Amino acid sequence: MKFDRLRNDMVEKQIEARGITDPNVLAAMRKVPRHLFVSEALMDQAYSDFPLPIGEQQTISQPYIVAEMTQALQLTKDDRVLEIGTGSGYQAAILAQIAFRVYTIERIHSLYVKARKLFDQLGYHNIVTRYSDGTSGWRDESPFDAIIVTAGAPEIPAVLVNQLAVGGRMVIPVGNQYSQDLVRLVRDERGIHQVNLGGCRFVKLIGEHGWREP
């Protein structure tokens, strides 16, 4: 019951108060048990207004950023979504509440295994996982109605843009390794259109079409 109260407070004070209005996003944020996507030691902080470490130098994003990125995708119940960077699995779980199917790729094996196990435990059967370099996308399952990248890229990977369906949307942080801009792209018959949604800060997108391994 404590976590239910904290989750509702999070949505009201951090999400709605900052202008997130999509009813599907708000419902998903109220439903998914965020505290199960962090370590037991951090559960009491799971609904706080900041990111948290999940191991392997990765983080679970601030709740508002998750909501903002999800709303920017403008998802429908029939959409197929590609997520680059499974991480804790929380963002994928939010997407799975709204979209038809979520394909999510993680390059760090321990995080991949942990997230897959949690998806199965929570009954998220519309999430398909893959252990791979996410910067190359998932060509065999493309095109996608939406693509979300949960790490900061030095530039927008063309290979991912090419896996967007006509009418598809992508949300990706782009910038240097210290700060990025959250960019929203839409692909239509005339080409690619993009809008800057504002500043953000993510861990680096590592891979062939992102930052190189140190």
N, C-alpha and C positions, 0 to 999 in steps of 0.2 A: 504493500500500500504506500510505503514511503516513496518508492521509486515512481509509482503512478503520479503522486502529487508533484514530485520534482520534475517529471516529464511534462506535465500540464503547465507548470510554472515556466519551464523552459520555452514552450511554444508560445505562451501568452506574452512573456516579458522580453524574450530574445528574438523571436521569429515574427510574430504578428506585429509587435511594437515597432519593428524596423521595416514594415511594409510588405512582407510576404503575404500574398492574398490568395494564391492558388489553393482551393479547398482540398485537392488531392494531396498536395504537399503537406499541408497542415495536418491532415488526417494521418498520413504516413508517419510524420514526426511524433504524433501523439501515440502511435501504436507500437513502433519498433522499440524494444527494450535496450536502449543505448548502453546501459550499465553492463550488459552481458558481452559487449564488444571491447571492453577494457579489462585489465587485470583486476583481481579481487581487491588489491590494495588501493586501486583508484576508483572503485565503484561509486563511492560517495561524491566524487568530483565529476562523474560522467555527464551530468546535466549542466555543468558550469559553462560560462561564456568564454571558453578558450580551448585550444587543441590540447591533446594529451598524448604522451608517448605510448607506443604499443610494442616497443622493442625493435631491434635491427635498425636503429636510427630513423624510424618512421613514426608517423603520428596519425591519430584520428582527428579529423578536422573539426574546428569550431562548429557547433550546431548551426549557427546562422549561415556559414559558408556552404554547408551541405544543403540547406534549404534554398539559398540563393541560386546555387548551381542547378539544383533540381528544377526549380521554377523556370529557369532560363531555357531548359530543354523543351518546355511546353509539351509534356508527354501526354499520350492518350493510352487507353487500355489495350490498343492493338499494336503498340510500338515495340520494336525490337531494339534494344539498347546495348551498345558496347561500352564497357568501362575499362579504362587503362589504369591499373593500379588498384588491386583489390584491398590491400592494406588490412585493416581490421575486419572488413566486410560490411561495415555500417552503411556506407553510401550505397552499396549494392542492395542491401536489405530495404532501404528507403525506395530505391528505384523499383524493386520487385513488388512493392505494394501498389504501384501505379501502372507499370508497363506489362505487356504480355510476357516478354522474356528478356532476361538480362544476361549478357555474356561478359564475363569479367576475367581479366588477365593479371596475374601477379608474377613478378620475377624472383621474389625471395621465397624459397621453398617452405621455410617454417611458417611464414604468414599464410601462404597458400593452403597448407595442410590445416592450419588452425581455423581459417575462415570456412573452408569446405565442411569441416566437422560441425561448426556452429550452424551453418546453413541447414545441414541435415537435421540437427537437433531441433531447430526452430521451425522446420517444415517449409523452408523456402525452396520448393521444388522447381520453380521457374528460373532459378539461377544456375547458369552453366559456367563452370570454372575451367581455367587453363593455366598451367605453369609454363611461362614463356616470357620472351621479350615483348612487352606490350606495345612498344613504339612501332612495331610492324603491323599492329592491328590483328585482325582475324579474317583474312581474305576469304577463306572457304565459307564463312557465314555471312559475308557482306552481300548486298549493301545494307546498312543500318539506318533506322529512322532517326537515331540520336547516338552521339558519341560523347562521353564525358571523360576527361583526363584529370586525374587527381594528383598530379605532380607538375612542377614548373618546368616548362620546355624553353630552350633557347630560341626556338622558332616553331611555327606550326608545321608539323610533319605532313608533307604532301601525301604520303602513303595513307594516312588516316583520312584526309579530306577526300581522297579517291574512293574510300569505302563508305562514304555518305550517300544515301539515296537522294534522288531529286526531291526537294522538300525537307531534307534532313537538316538537323541542327547539331552543332558541336559546341561544347563549352570547354575551354582550356586556359590554364594560366601560362602566360608567355612573358619572358623577361630574362634577367640575369639570375645568378644563383642566390641572391639575397632578397630580391623583390620582383614581383611580376604584376602584370595587368591581367585581369580576368576577361577573356575575349569570347564573344559569342559569334559563331559563324552560321550562316544559312546558305544552303546550296539550292538554287533553282535553275530553271531552264536557261537563264541568262548568265549564270556563273555563281561566284562566291561573294557573299556580302558579310561584312563583319562589323561588330559594334564593341566598343570598350566598356565593360561594366564596372571598371574601377580597380584600384590597387588591391593586392592580396600578397600572401607569402606562403609558399608551399615548399616541401622538400624537392630536391632535383628529380626530374624525369630522366632516369638512367636507361640507356639502350642505344641501339644502332642509329635511331633517328632522334635521339635526345642528347643528353650529356653523356660523355664517355665515362666508363668506370675509372675511378681514381687509381 
